[in-house]
Amino acid sequence: MYLYQELTKKIIGCCYTVHNTLGSGFLEKVYENALKIELESNGLQVEQQKLIKVYYNGIIVGDYIVDLLVENKVILEIKAGKGIDKVHEAQLLNYLKATNFNVGLVVNFGSKVSIARRVLETAR
């Protein structure tokens, strides 16, 4: 079993529900807004466009705005393109390294849903 397995499973189910309802072709913001509604209707606490402090050697060096933060545990980075690129996965991993969060999902709402899960289990 991995960190937040049940929570990420529920999130992924919500992603598929949104895609099955809307289909493909919308902007990222449309999917983000719809996913927030779907997550909340499934009893999850969601913060949209949340400002997160970014740290370097324990010192705040900037801010990052999370597309969606679920249960104050899982960062969701929403995409609406052909697929998940390695740069999207690297971006998410960097967000995890620079914040106090350990789990993130890149969710792409293209012609089909694709999801990349990243976990950072190191002490900061």
MOPAC internal coordinates of N, CA, C and O (Angstrom, degrees):
PM7 1SCF
backbone

  N    0.0000 0     0.00 0     0.00 0    0    0    0
  C    1.4523 1     0.00 0     0.00 0    1    0    0
  C    1.5279 1   109.56 1     0.00 0    2    1    0
  O    1.2310 1   120.65 1   -40.29 1    3    2    1
  N    1.3063 1   116.37 1   139.71 1    3    2    1
  C    1.4490 1   119.69 1  -178.76 1    5    3    2
  C    1.5238 1   111.20 1  -111.10 1    6    5    3
  O    1.2310 1   120.96 1   -11.76 1    7    6    5
  N    1.3144 1   115.77 1   168.24 1    7    6    5
  C    1.4574 1   123.43 1  -175.37 1    9    7    6
  C    1.5311 1   111.49 1   -56.57 1   10    9    7
  O    1.2310 1   120.08 1   -54.08 1   11   10    9
  N    1.3256 1   117.45 1   125.92 1   11   10    9
  C    1.4683 1   125.05 1   178.01 1   13   11   10
  C    1.5251 1   112.81 1    59.06 1   14   13   11
  O    1.2310 1   120.03 1  -144.79 1   15   14   13
  N    1.3053 1   117.55 1    35.21 1   15   14   13
  C    1.4654 1   122.33 1  -177.15 1   17   15   14
  C    1.5281 1   112.13 1   -57.98 1   18   17   15
  O    1.2310 1   119.97 1   131.10 1   19   18   17
  N    1.3236 1   117.67 1   -48.90 1   19   18   17
  C    1.4710 1   120.14 1  -178.37 1   21   19   18
  C    1.5246 1   111.07 1   -65.32 1   22   21   19
  O    1.2310 1   120.46 1   140.28 1   23   22   21
  N    1.3147 1   116.72 1   -39.72 1   23   22   21
  C    1.4619 1   120.73 1   179.50 1   25   23   22
  C    1.5329 1   110.87 1   -64.93 1   26   25   23
  O    1.2310 1   120.19 1   132.96 1   27   26   25
  N    1.3257 1   117.24 1   -47.04 1   27   26   25
  C    1.4658 1   118.81 1  -179.46 1   29   27   26
  C    1.5295 1   111.31 1   -66.83 1   30   29   27
  O    1.2310 1   120.21 1   147.78 1   31   30   29
  N    1.3252 1   117.20 1   -32.22 1   31   30   29
  C    1.4695 1   120.69 1   176.66 1   33   31   30
  C    1.5274 1   109.95 1   -62.86 1   34   33   31
  O    1.2310 1   120.55 1   137.15 1   35   34   33
  N    1.3223 1   116.55 1   -42.85 1   35   34   33
  C    1.4605 1   121.33 1   178.83 1   37   35   34
  C    1.5301 1   110.87 1   -65.78 1   38   37   35
  O    1.2310 1   120.43 1   138.82 1   39   38   37
  N    1.3289 1   116.78 1   -41.18 1   39   38   37
  C    1.4654 1   121.79 1   178.28 1   41   39   38
  C    1.5317 1   110.14 1   -61.48 1   42   41   39
  O    1.2310 1   120.73 1   133.99 1   43   42   41
  N    1.3210 1   116.21 1   -46.01 1   43   42   41
  C    1.4674 1   121.00 1  -178.96 1   45   43   42
  C    1.5305 1   110.52 1   -62.01 1   46   45   43
  O    1.2310 1   120.29 1   139.22 1   47   46   45
  N    1.3279 1   117.06 1   -40.78 1   47   46   45
  C    1.4595 1   120.36 1   176.37 1   49   47   46
  C    1.5235 1   111.29 1   -59.09 1   50   49   47
  O    1.2310 1   120.73 1   139.00 1   51   50   49
  N    1.3234 1   116.22 1   -41.00 1   51   50   49
  C    1.4717 1   121.00 1   178.04 1   53   51   50
  C    1.5294 1   110.82 1   -64.96 1   54   53   51
  O    1.2310 1   120.07 1   142.64 1   55   54   53
  N    1.3154 1   117.47 1   -37.36 1   55   54   53
  C    1.4701 1   121.53 1   177.97 1   57   55   54
  C    1.5227 1   110.33 1   -60.66 1   58   57   55
  O    1.2310 1   120.57 1   135.73 1   59   58   57
  N    1.3275 1   116.51 1   -44.27 1   59   58   57
  C    1.4632 1   120.48 1   179.25 1   61   59   58
  C    1.5291 1   111.48 1   -66.22 1   62   61   59
  O    1.2310 1   120.21 1   142.34 1   63   62   61
  N    1.3185 1   117.20 1   -37.66 1   63   62   61
  C    1.4562 1   120.55 1   177.47 1   65   63   62
  C    1.5282 1   110.70 1   -61.46 1   66   65   63
  O    1.2310 1   120.73 1   134.66 1   67   66   65
  N    1.3332 1   116.21 1   -45.34 1   67   66   65
  C    1.4630 1   120.64 1   178.74 1   69   67   66
  C    1.5274 1   110.42 1   -61.11 1   70   69   67
  O    1.2310 1   120.39 1   133.33 1   71   70   69
  N    1.3231 1   116.85 1   -46.67 1   71   70   69
  C    1.4636 1   119.59 1  -178.60 1   73   71   70
  C    1.5247 1   111.53 1   -66.12 1   74   73   71
  O    1.2310 1   120.09 1   140.07 1   75   74   73
  N    1.3213 1   117.44 1   -39.93 1   75   74   73
  C    1.4638 1   120.32 1   178.24 1   77   75   74
  C    1.5277 1   111.57 1   -63.77 1   78   77   75
  O    1.2310 1   120.49 1   149.39 1   79   78   77
  N    1.3235 1   116.66 1   -30.61 1   79   78   77
  C    1.4595 1   121.34 1  -179.68 1   81   79   78
  C    1.5298 1   111.83 1   -81.12 1   82   81   79
  O    1.2310 1   120.46 1   133.01 1   83   82   81
  N    1.3250 1   116.73 1   -46.99 1   83   82   81
  C    1.4658 1   120.89 1  -174.88 1   85   83   82
  C    1.5290 1   113.82 1   -89.77 1   86   85   83
  O    1.2310 1   120.56 1   149.98 1   87   86   85
  N    1.3249 1   116.54 1   -30.02 1   87   86   85
  C    1.4604 1   119.31 1  -172.51 1   89   87   86
  C    1.5177 1   110.72 1    76.76 1   90   89   87
  O    1.2310 1   120.19 1    16.62 1   91   90   89
  N    1.3116 1   117.24 1  -163.38 1   91   90   89
  C    1.4625 1   120.89 1  -177.94 1   93   91   90
  C    1.5236 1   110.90 1  -103.86 1   94   93   91
  O    1.2310 1   120.90 1   -13.29 1   95   94   93
  N    1.3235 1   115.89 1   166.71 1   95   94   93
  C    1.4551 1   121.35 1   173.30 1   97   95   94
  C    1.5117 1   116.55 1   107.67 1   98   97   95
  O    1.2310 1   119.57 1   176.91 1   99   98   97
  N    1.3139 1   118.43 1    -3.09 1   99   98   97
  C    1.4607 1   120.16 1   178.97 1  101   99   98
  C    1.5218 1   111.25 1   -91.24 1  102  101   99
  O    1.2310 1   120.66 1   -15.02 1  103  102  101
  N    1.3146 1   116.35 1   164.98 1  103  102  101
  C    1.4613 1   122.27 1   175.14 1  105  103  102
  C    1.5319 1   109.73 1   -71.93 1  106  105  103
  O    1.2310 1   121.13 1   -22.23 1  107  106  105
  N    1.3284 1   115.44 1   157.77 1  107  106  105
  C    1.4619 1   121.14 1   179.42 1  109  107  106
  C    1.5226 1   111.89 1   -52.52 1  110  109  107
  O    1.2310 1   120.08 1   138.97 1  111  110  109
  N    1.3243 1   117.45 1   -41.03 1  111  110  109
  C    1.4632 1   121.68 1  -175.84 1  113  111  110
  C    1.5289 1   111.58 1   -61.30 1  114  113  111
  O    1.2310 1   120.21 1   143.69 1  115  114  113
  N    1.3289 1   117.20 1   -36.31 1  115  114  113
  C    1.4666 1   121.13 1   178.67 1  117  115  114
  C    1.5286 1   109.63 1   -63.40 1  118  117  115
  O    1.2310 1   120.88 1   133.95 1  119  118  117
  N    1.3322 1   115.92 1   -46.05 1  119  118  117
  C    1.4755 1   119.73 1   179.00 1  121  119  118
  C    1.5224 1   111.05 1   -65.89 1  122  121  119
  O    1.2310 1   120.59 1   140.27 1  123  122  121
  N    1.3179 1   116.48 1   -39.73 1  123  122  121
  C    1.4694 1   120.56 1   178.66 1  125  123  122
  C    1.5203 1   110.72 1   -60.25 1  126  125  123
  O    1.2310 1   120.39 1   132.48 1  127  126  125
  N    1.3324 1   116.87 1   -47.52 1  127  126  125
  C    1.4609 1   121.04 1  -179.72 1  129  127  126
  C    1.5296 1   111.45 1   -64.02 1  130  129  127
  O    1.2310 1   120.63 1   136.20 1  131  130  129
  N    1.3367 1   116.40 1   -43.80 1  131  130  129
  C    1.4659 1   120.39 1   179.91 1  133  131  130
  C    1.5262 1   111.27 1   -65.89 1  134  133  131
  O    1.2310 1   120.50 1   139.78 1  135  134  133
  N    1.3325 1   116.65 1   -40.22 1  135  134  133
  C    1.4577 1   120.36 1  -179.61 1  137  135  134
  C    1.5278 1   110.83 1   -65.83 1  138  137  135
  O    1.2310 1   120.15 1   141.59 1  139  138  137
  N    1.3129 1   117.31 1   -38.41 1  139  138  137
  C    1.4644 1   120.24 1   176.49 1  141  139  138
  C    1.5248 1   110.17 1   -58.45 1  142  141  139
  O    1.2310 1   120.48 1   133.93 1  143  142  141
  N    1.3253 1   116.69 1   -46.07 1  143  142  141
  C    1.4609 1   121.23 1   179.05 1  145  143  142
  C    1.5289 1   110.50 1   -61.57 1  146  145  143
  O    1.2310 1   120.44 1   134.91 1  147  146  145
  N    1.3285 1   116.76 1   -45.09 1  147  146  145
  C    1.4697 1   121.02 1  -178.15 1  149  147  146
  C    1.5282 1   111.38 1   -65.14 1  150  149  147
  O    1.2310 1   120.23 1   136.85 1  151  150  149
  N    1.3210 1   117.17 1   -43.15 1  151  150  149
  C    1.4697 1   121.14 1   179.17 1  153  151  150
  C    1.5313 1   110.77 1   -61.97 1  154  153  151
  O    1.2310 1   120.86 1   134.32 1  155  154  153
  N    1.3293 1   115.97 1   -45.68 1  155  154  153
  C    1.4649 1   119.98 1   179.83 1  157  155  154
  C    1.5241 1   111.45 1   -65.21 1  158  157  155
  O    1.2310 1   120.23 1   143.68 1  159  158  157
  N    1.3277 1   117.16 1   -36.32 1  159  158  157
  C    1.4679 1   119.49 1   179.26 1  161  159  158
  C    1.5289 1   111.30 1   -69.70 1  162  161  159
  O    1.2310 1   120.72 1   165.12 1  163  162  161
  N    1.3280 1   116.22 1   -14.88 1  163  162  161
  C    1.4668 1   121.41 1   175.61 1  165  163  162
  C    1.5290 1   111.36 1   -99.51 1  166  165  163
  O    1.2310 1   120.81 1  -162.69 1  167  166  165
  N    1.3234 1   116.05 1    17.31 1  167  166  165
  C    1.4603 1   121.32 1   172.93 1  169  167  166
  C    1.5178 1   115.89 1    81.35 1  170  169  167
  O    1.2310 1   120.23 1  -164.77 1  171  170  169
  N    1.3356 1   117.17 1    15.23 1  171  170  169
  C    1.4626 1   119.87 1  -179.29 1  173  171  170
  C    1.5259 1   110.80 1   -98.45 1  174  173  171
  O    1.2310 1   121.28 1   -35.94 1  175  174  173
  N    1.3161 1   115.16 1   144.06 1  175  174  173
  C    1.4572 1   121.23 1   176.88 1  177  175  174
  C    1.5252 1   107.20 1   -84.52 1  178  177  175
  O    1.2310 1   120.55 1   -53.18 1  179  178  177
  N    1.3467 1   116.56 1   126.82 1  179  178  177
  C    1.4603 1   121.65 1  -175.18 1  181  179  178
  C    1.5162 1   110.34 1  -131.28 1  182  181  179
  O    1.2310 1   121.00 1   -45.09 1  183  182  181
  N    1.3238 1   115.70 1   134.91 1  183  182  181
  C    1.4568 1   121.15 1   172.17 1  185  183  182
  C    1.5197 1   107.12 1  -116.35 1  186  185  183
  O    1.2310 1   121.04 1   -48.72 1  187  186  185
  N    1.3271 1   115.62 1   131.28 1  187  186  185
  C    1.4604 1   121.35 1  -177.44 1  189  187  186
  C    1.5238 1   109.51 1  -107.22 1  190  189  187
  O    1.2310 1   121.07 1   -42.06 1  191  190  189
  N    1.3373 1   115.57 1   137.94 1  191  190  189
  C    1.4670 1   121.85 1   178.53 1  193  191  190
  C    1.5340 1   111.08 1    53.29 1  194  193  191
  O    1.2310 1   121.23 1  -134.39 1  195  194  193
  N    1.3192 1   115.25 1    45.61 1  195  194  193
  C    1.4676 1   121.34 1  -178.78 1  197  195  194
  C    1.5264 1   110.48 1   -80.80 1  198  197  195
  O    1.2310 1   121.36 1   -46.93 1  199  198  197
  N    1.2985 1   115.00 1   133.07 1  199  198  197
  C    1.4602 1   121.97 1   177.60 1  201  199  198
  C    1.5226 1   109.59 1   -79.66 1  202  201  199
  O    1.2310 1   120.52 1   -54.99 1  203  202  201
  N    1.3252 1   116.61 1   125.01 1  203  202  201
  C    1.4587 1   122.89 1  -179.17 1  205  203  202
  C    1.5316 1   108.27 1  -121.57 1  206  205  203
  O    1.2310 1   120.73 1   -42.73 1  207  206  205
  N    1.3052 1   116.22 1   137.27 1  207  206  205
  C    1.4654 1   120.70 1   177.52 1  209  207  206
  C    1.5240 1   109.94 1   -75.16 1  210  209  207
  O    1.2310 1   120.85 1   -39.27 1  211  210  209
  N    1.3211 1   115.98 1   140.73 1  211  210  209
  C    1.4648 1   123.14 1   177.32 1  213  211  210
  C    1.5277 1   107.61 1  -107.90 1  214  213  211
  O    1.2310 1   121.47 1   -47.90 1  215  214  213
  N    1.3430 1   114.79 1   132.10 1  215  214  213
  C    1.4609 1   120.62 1  -175.98 1  217  215  214
  C    1.5245 1   111.96 1  -113.28 1  218  217  215
  O    1.2310 1   121.54 1   -32.24 1  219  218  217
  N    1.3144 1   114.65 1   147.76 1  219  218  217
  C    1.4568 1   122.76 1   171.17 1  221  219  218
  C    1.5212 1   106.59 1  -133.54 1  222  221  219
  O    1.2310 1   120.41 1   -63.39 1  223  222  221
  N    1.3142 1   116.83 1   116.61 1  223  222  221
  C    1.4752 1   121.66 1  -176.86 1  225  223  222
  C    1.5222 1   112.20 1    51.67 1  226  225  223
  O    1.2310 1   120.97 1  -139.39 1  227  226  225
  N    1.3265 1   115.76 1    40.61 1  227  226  225
  C    1.4531 1   120.64 1   177.06 1  229  227  226
  C    1.5170 1   114.86 1    80.37 1  230  229  227
  O    1.2310 1   119.83 1  -176.32 1  231  230  229
  N    1.3247 1   117.93 1     3.68 1  231  230  229
  C    1.4637 1   121.91 1  -178.44 1  233  231  230
  C    1.5283 1   108.65 1  -114.17 1  234  233  231
  O    1.2310 1   120.59 1   -45.49 1  235  234  233
  N    1.3367 1   116.48 1   134.51 1  235  234  233
  C    1.4614 1   120.34 1   178.14 1  237  235  234
  C    1.5249 1   108.79 1   -67.57 1  238  237  235
  O    1.2310 1   121.37 1   -54.07 1  239  238  237
  N    1.3416 1   114.99 1   125.93 1  239  238  237
  C    1.4707 1   120.26 1  -179.20 1  241  239  238
  C    1.5335 1   112.74 1  -119.30 1  242  241  239
  O    1.2310 1   120.64 1   177.19 1  243  242  241
  N    1.3266 1   116.37 1    -2.81 1  243  242  241
  C    1.4596 1   118.92 1   179.84 1  245  243  242
  C    1.5062 1   111.62 1   168.56 1  246  245  243
  O    1.2310 1   122.08 1    11.78 1  247  246  245
  N    1.3076 1   113.63 1  -168.22 1  247  246  245
  C    1.4527 1   121.23 1  -178.31 1  249  247  246
  C    1.5190 1   109.91 1  -127.98 1  250  249  247
  O    1.2310 1   121.35 1   -23.45 1  251  250  249
  N    1.3066 1   115.02 1   156.55 1  251  250  249
  C    1.4591 1   123.29 1   175.54 1  253  251  250
  C    1.5157 1   105.72 1  -136.23 1  254  253  251
  O    1.2310 1   120.22 1   -41.41 1  255  254  253
  N    1.3144 1   117.18 1   138.59 1  255  254  253
  C    1.4551 1   120.88 1   178.68 1  257  255  254
  C    1.5247 1   108.80 1  -105.93 1  258  257  255
  O    1.2310 1   121.16 1   -63.59 1  259  258  257
  N    1.3265 1   115.38 1   116.41 1  259  258  257
  C    1.4605 1   123.15 1  -179.12 1  261  259  258
  C    1.5287 1   108.48 1   -77.81 1  262  261  259
  O    1.2310 1   120.00 1   -46.27 1  263  262  261
  N    1.3434 1   117.60 1   133.73 1  263  262  261
  C    1.4696 1   119.57 1   174.78 1  265  263  262
  C    1.5218 1   108.61 1   -58.46 1  266  265  263
  O    1.2310 1   120.40 1   121.22 1  267  266  265
  N    1.3309 1   116.83 1   -58.78 1  267  266  265
  C    1.4559 1   122.33 1   176.56 1  269  267  266
  C    1.5229 1   109.10 1  -139.86 1  270  269  267
  O    1.2310 1   120.50 1   -41.59 1  271  270  269
  N    1.3123 1   116.65 1   138.41 1  271  270  269
  C    1.4565 1   122.68 1   174.39 1  273  271  270
  C    1.5204 1   106.66 1  -120.25 1  274  273  271
  O    1.2310 1   120.50 1   -60.92 1  275  274  273
  N    1.3291 1   116.65 1   119.08 1  275  274  273
  C    1.4604 1   121.80 1  -174.34 1  277  275  274
  C    1.5283 1   110.11 1  -104.94 1  278  277  275
  O    1.2310 1   121.54 1   -53.86 1  279  278  277
  N    1.3336 1   114.65 1   126.14 1  279  278  277
  C    1.4682 1   122.56 1   177.65 1  281  279  278
  C    1.5314 1   112.26 1    55.17 1  282  281  279
  O    1.2310 1   120.27 1  -154.88 1  283  282  281
  N    1.3108 1   117.09 1    25.12 1  283  282  281
  C    1.4699 1   123.18 1  -177.80 1  285  283  282
  C    1.5299 1   111.49 1    54.05 1  286  285  283
  O    1.2310 1   120.91 1  -148.14 1  287  286  285
  N    1.3555 1   115.86 1    31.86 1  287  286  285
  C    1.4636 1   121.06 1  -177.16 1  289  287  286
  C    1.5190 1   113.84 1  -133.83 1  290  289  287
  O    1.2310 1   119.96 1   143.23 1  291  290  289
  N    1.3342 1   117.68 1   -36.77 1  291  290  289
  C    1.4607 1   121.07 1  -171.96 1  293  291  290
  C    1.5288 1   110.34 1  -121.87 1  294  293  291
  O    1.2310 1   121.08 1   -56.72 1  295  294  293
  N    1.3234 1   115.55 1   123.28 1  295  294  293
  C    1.4673 1   122.58 1   175.60 1  297  295  294
  C    1.5194 1   108.30 1   -83.64 1  298  297  295
  O    1.2310 1   120.66 1   -46.90 1  299  298  297
  N    1.3394 1   116.34 1   133.10 1  299  298  297
  C    1.4569 1   121.01 1   173.49 1  301  299  298
  C    1.5205 1   109.08 1  -115.17 1  302  301  299
  O    1.2310 1   120.93 1   -55.78 1  303  302  301
  N    1.2978 1   115.83 1   124.22 1  303  302  301
  C    1.4629 1   122.95 1   175.46 1  305  303  302
  C    1.5263 1   106.03 1  -108.00 1  306  305  303
  O    1.2310 1   120.46 1   -63.88 1  307  306  305
  N    1.3333 1   116.72 1   116.12 1  307  306  305
  C    1.4563 1   122.46 1  -173.08 1  309  307  306
  C    1.5304 1   110.40 1   -96.34 1  310  309  307
  O    1.2310 1   121.13 1   -45.73 1  311  310  309
  N    1.3288 1   115.45 1   134.27 1  311  310  309
  C    1.4600 1   122.85 1   177.19 1  313  311  310
  C    1.5247 1   108.80 1  -130.51 1  314  313  311
  O    1.2310 1   120.46 1   -21.21 1  315  314  313
  N    1.3261 1   116.73 1   158.79 1  315  314  313
  C    1.4610 1   122.02 1   176.81 1  317  315  314
  C    1.5251 1   108.17 1  -144.36 1  318  317  315
  O    1.2310 1   121.12 1  -107.60 1  319  318  317
  N    1.3103 1   115.47 1    72.40 1  319  318  317
  C    1.4589 1   120.13 1  -177.51 1  321  319  318
  C    1.5146 1   111.12 1  -137.55 1  322  321  319
  O    1.2310 1   121.65 1    21.95 1  323  322  321
  N    1.3318 1   114.44 1  -158.05 1  323  322  321
  C    1.4654 1   120.02 1  -178.57 1  325  323  322
  C    1.5230 1   112.24 1   -70.62 1  326  325  323
  O    1.2310 1   120.39 1   151.52 1  327  326  325
  N    1.3103 1   116.86 1   -28.48 1  327  326  325
  C    1.4541 1   120.70 1  -179.53 1  329  327  326
  C    1.5145 1   110.34 1   177.78 1  330  329  327
  O    1.2310 1   121.14 1     3.39 1  331  330  329
  N    1.3148 1   115.43 1  -176.61 1  331  330  329
  C    1.4628 1   120.94 1   178.19 1  333  331  330
  C    1.5207 1   107.84 1   -90.15 1  334  333  331
  O    1.2310 1   121.30 1   -56.06 1  335  334  333
  N    1.2995 1   115.11 1   123.94 1  335  334  333
  C    1.4494 1   122.02 1   179.76 1  337  335  334
  C    1.5310 1   109.01 1   -93.66 1  338  337  335
  O    1.2310 1   120.64 1   -24.07 1  339  338  337
  N    1.3015 1   116.38 1   155.93 1  339  338  337
  C    1.4798 1   120.84 1   177.78 1  341  339  338
  C    1.5272 1   111.27 1   -56.62 1  342  341  339
  O    1.2310 1   120.13 1   147.75 1  343  342  341
  N    1.3231 1   117.35 1   -32.25 1  343  342  341
  C    1.4630 1   120.50 1   179.82 1  345  343  342
  C    1.5336 1   110.90 1   -66.38 1  346  345  343
  O    1.2310 1   119.90 1   146.59 1  347  346  345
  N    1.3453 1   117.79 1   -33.41 1  347  346  345
  C    1.4645 1   120.75 1   176.32 1  349  347  346
  C    1.5223 1   110.94 1   -66.26 1  350  349  347
  O    1.2310 1   120.82 1   138.93 1  351  350  349
  N    1.3316 1   116.04 1   -41.07 1  351  350  349
  C    1.4649 1   120.69 1   178.52 1  353  351  350
  C    1.5251 1   110.68 1   -66.38 1  354  353  351
  O    1.2310 1   120.67 1   139.02 1  355  354  353
  N    1.3298 1   116.32 1   -40.98 1  355  354  353
  C    1.4672 1   120.66 1   178.22 1  357  355  354
  C    1.5235 1   110.34 1   -65.01 1  358  357  355
  O    1.2310 1   120.83 1   139.59 1  359  358  357
  N    1.3152 1   116.03 1   -40.41 1  359  358  357
  C    1.4658 1   121.12 1   178.19 1  361  359  358
  C    1.5311 1   110.04 1   -58.88 1  362  361  359
  O    1.2310 1   120.43 1   132.40 1  363  362  361
  N    1.3170 1   116.78 1   -47.60 1  363  362  361
  C    1.4637 1   120.79 1   179.55 1  365  363  362
  C    1.5250 1   111.39 1   -62.41 1  366  365  363
  O    1.2310 1   120.37 1   136.08 1  367  366  365
  N    1.3120 1   116.89 1   -43.92 1  367  366  365
  C    1.4595 1   120.55 1   178.89 1  369  367  366
  C    1.5304 1   110.82 1   -60.78 1  370  369  367
  O    1.2310 1   120.61 1   140.42 1  371  370  369
  N    1.3216 1   116.44 1   -39.58 1  371  370  369
  C    1.4686 1   120.11 1   177.01 1  373  371  370
  C    1.5215 1   111.18 1   -64.64 1  374  373  371
  O    1.2310 1   119.96 1   141.00 1  375  374  373
  N    1.3377 1   117.68 1   -39.00 1  375  374  373
  C    1.4577 1   120.83 1   177.10 1  377  375  374
  C    1.5227 1   110.09 1   -60.90 1  378  377  375
  O    1.2310 1   120.64 1   137.27 1  379  378  377
  N    1.3222 1   116.38 1   -42.73 1  379  378  377
  C    1.4657 1   120.14 1   179.51 1  381  379  378
  C    1.5294 1   110.64 1   -64.64 1  382  381  379
  O    1.2310 1   120.20 1   137.31 1  383  382  381
  N    1.3137 1   117.22 1   -42.69 1  383  382  381
  C    1.4657 1   121.39 1  -179.80 1  385  383  382
  C    1.5257 1   111.67 1   -63.11 1  386  385  383
  O    1.2310 1   120.62 1   145.29 1  387  386  385
  N    1.3234 1   116.41 1   -34.71 1  387  386  385
  C    1.4592 1   120.80 1  -173.20 1  389  387  386
  C    1.5294 1   113.79 1   -92.72 1  390  389  387
  O    1.2310 1   120.08 1   175.82 1  391  390  389
  N    1.3288 1   117.45 1    -4.18 1  391  390  389
  C    1.4619 1   121.34 1  -179.68 1  393  391  390
  C    1.5230 1   109.43 1  -122.34 1  394  393  391
  O    1.2310 1   120.71 1     8.02 1  395  394  393
  N    1.2989 1   116.24 1  -171.98 1  395  394  393
  C    1.4593 1   120.65 1   179.06 1  397  395  394
  C    1.5236 1   112.52 1  -100.89 1  398  397  395
  O    1.2310 1   120.41 1  -154.30 1  399  398  397
  N    1.3359 1   116.82 1    25.70 1  399  398  397
  C    1.4621 1   121.07 1  -179.29 1  401  399  398
  C    1.5191 1   110.03 1  -109.31 1  402  401  399
  O    1.2310 1   120.89 1   -29.91 1  403  402  401
  N    1.3262 1   115.90 1   150.09 1  403  402  401
  C    1.4653 1   120.75 1  -175.93 1  405  403  402
  C    1.5184 1   114.43 1  -110.94 1  406  405  403
  O    1.2310 1   119.88 1   160.15 1  407  406  405
  N    1.3324 1   117.83 1   -19.85 1  407  406  405
  C    1.4655 1   120.58 1  -174.78 1  409  407  406
  C    1.5232 1   109.98 1  -128.01 1  410  409  407
  O    1.2310 1   121.45 1   -43.05 1  411  410  409
  N    1.3337 1   114.82 1   136.95 1  411  410  409
  C    1.4561 1   120.23 1   177.33 1  413  411  410
  C    1.5153 1   110.76 1  -146.80 1  414  413  411
  O    1.2310 1   121.53 1   -25.48 1  415  414  413
  N    1.3170 1   114.67 1   154.52 1  415  414  413
  C    1.4586 1   121.70 1   176.74 1  417  415  414
  C    1.5230 1   108.86 1  -127.56 1  418  417  415
  O    1.2310 1   120.73 1   -48.25 1  419  418  417
  N    1.3348 1   116.22 1   131.75 1  419  418  417
  C    1.4577 1   120.61 1   165.47 1  421  419  418
  C    1.5152 1   104.55 1   -94.83 1  422  421  419
  O    1.2310 1   120.61 1   -56.98 1  423  422  421
  N    1.3205 1   116.43 1   123.02 1  423  422  421
  C    1.4603 1   121.48 1  -178.90 1  425  423  422
  C    1.5206 1   108.19 1  -116.73 1  426  425  423
  O    1.2310 1   120.97 1   -60.31 1  427  426  425
  N    1.3273 1   115.75 1   119.69 1  427  426  425
  C    1.4543 1   120.36 1   178.20 1  429  427  426
  C    1.5251 1   109.71 1  -107.97 1  430  429  427
  O    1.2310 1   121.33 1   -55.76 1  431  430  429
  N    1.3321 1   115.06 1   124.24 1  431  430  429
  C    1.4573 1   122.05 1   177.53 1  433  431  430
  C    1.5278 1   108.61 1  -101.66 1  434  433  431
  O    1.2310 1   120.41 1  -110.30 1  435  434  433
  N    1.3167 1   116.82 1    69.70 1  435  434  433
  C    1.4566 1   121.34 1   176.83 1  437  435  434
  C    1.5138 1   109.70 1   -92.95 1  438  437  435
  O    1.2310 1   120.57 1    39.10 1  439  438  437
  N    1.3203 1   116.51 1  -140.90 1  439  438  437
  C    1.4636 1   119.44 1   178.12 1  441  439  438
  C    1.5275 1   110.75 1   -64.75 1  442  441  439
  O    1.2310 1   120.94 1   156.11 1  443  442  441
  N    1.3307 1   115.81 1   -23.89 1  443  442  441
  C    1.4586 1   122.59 1   170.88 1  445  443  442
  C    1.5233 1   107.52 1  -142.98 1  446  445  443
  O    1.2310 1   120.62 1   -19.06 1  447  446  445
  N    1.3011 1   116.42 1   160.94 1  447  446  445
  C    1.4692 1   120.44 1   178.98 1  449  447  446
  C    1.5207 1   108.86 1   -75.06 1  450  449  447
  O    1.2310 1   120.81 1   -48.49 1  451  450  449
  N    1.3170 1   116.05 1   131.51 1  451  450  449
  C    1.4624 1   120.32 1   170.25 1  453  451  450
  C    1.5268 1   107.58 1  -129.67 1  454  453  451
  O    1.2310 1   121.45 1   -36.60 1  455  454  453
  N    1.3248 1   114.84 1   143.40 1  455  454  453
  C    1.4618 1   120.57 1  -174.27 1  457  455  454
  C    1.5195 1   109.67 1  -136.30 1  458  457  455
  O    1.2310 1   121.10 1   -46.33 1  459  458  457
  N    1.3256 1   115.50 1   133.67 1  459  458  457
  C    1.4633 1   121.48 1   172.97 1  461  459  458
  C    1.5210 1   107.04 1  -117.03 1  462  461  459
  O    1.2310 1   120.69 1   -53.30 1  463  462  461
  N    1.3148 1   116.28 1   126.70 1  463  462  461
  C    1.4618 1   122.29 1  -179.07 1  465  463  462
  C    1.5212 1   108.18 1  -105.43 1  466  465  463
  O    1.2310 1   120.32 1   -48.00 1  467  466  465
  N    1.3115 1   117.00 1   132.00 1  467  466  465
  C    1.4606 1   121.71 1   177.63 1  469  467  466
  C    1.5170 1   108.53 1  -126.95 1  470  469  467
  O    1.2310 1   121.53 1   -41.43 1  471  470  469
  N    1.3314 1   114.68 1   138.57 1  471  470  469
  C    1.4572 1   121.29 1   179.27 1  473  471  470
  C    1.5167 1   108.57 1  -128.74 1  474  473  471
  O    1.2310 1   121.20 1   -45.13 1  475  474  473
  N    1.3015 1   115.31 1   134.87 1  475  474  473
  C    1.4488 1   121.94 1   175.66 1  477  475  474
  C    1.5123 1   107.26 1  -120.82 1  478  477  475
  O    1.2310 1   120.70 1   -72.16 1  479  478  477
  N    1.3234 1   116.27 1   107.84 1  479  478  477
  C    1.4609 1   119.64 1  -175.17 1  481  479  478
  C    1.5180 1   112.51 1  -110.69 1  482  481  479
  O    1.2310 1   120.75 1  -139.19 1  483  482  481
  N    1.2961 1   116.17 1    40.81 1  483  482  481
  C    1.4540 1   120.42 1   178.11 1  485  483  482
  C    1.5192 1   109.98 1  -108.02 1  486  485  483
  O    1.2310 1   120.81 1   -31.83 1  487  486  485
  N    1.3009 1   116.07 1   148.17 1  487  486  485
  C    1.4716 1   120.71 1   177.86 1  489  487  486
  C    1.5259 1   108.66 1   -74.24 1  490  489  487
  O    1.2310 1   121.46 1   -40.38 1  491  490  489
  N    1.3064 1   114.81 1   139.62 1  491  490  489
  C    1.4760 1   119.62 1   178.38 1  493  491  490
  C    1.5070 1   109.19 1  -107.91 1  494  493  491
  O    1.2310 1   120.10 1   180.00 1  495  494  493

